[in-house]
């Protein structure tokens, strides 16, 4: 089970409180986690990734085990603590102005 923490605006859109727990089939990669998230919460389709290109939206970042995975390829395997559920996979809204 993979734990996913969404930014407040996406939690509101998906009608969830706190983190989301997902079961991912096959190897846990960035793409497979996002596919599972969009399958469970269809209202999030197009908010995290573009519908056509499936590229990450510009103002969202992905973090796992204190590492920024935002620019990694979609087939990048997630670290073991994420896969085991010990650590959450974070989807963070980017902030401007530092």
C-alpha positions, 0 to 999 in steps of 0.5 A: 500500500502506498500512502499519497499526500495531496495538496489542499486544493486537490484534497478538496477536489477529490473530497478526501481528508488526510492522506490517500492509501493506494494499492498499485499493481505491478512495480511502483513507479511515478506513472503507476502511482499517478495512474492508480490515483486517477483511477480511484479519483477520476476528478483528479484526471488532468489536474496532476498530469496533462491529459494528452502528454501525461506530463506533470503540471508546471506547479506541482512537484513530486517528493519521495524520501526527501528527494525531488522526483519531479523531473524524473522519467515516469517509469522511475521506480519509487524508493522502498520506504514509499512502496512499503508505506513507511514513508508517504509519496508527496504531491506538493503545490509549488510556491513562487517567491521563495 
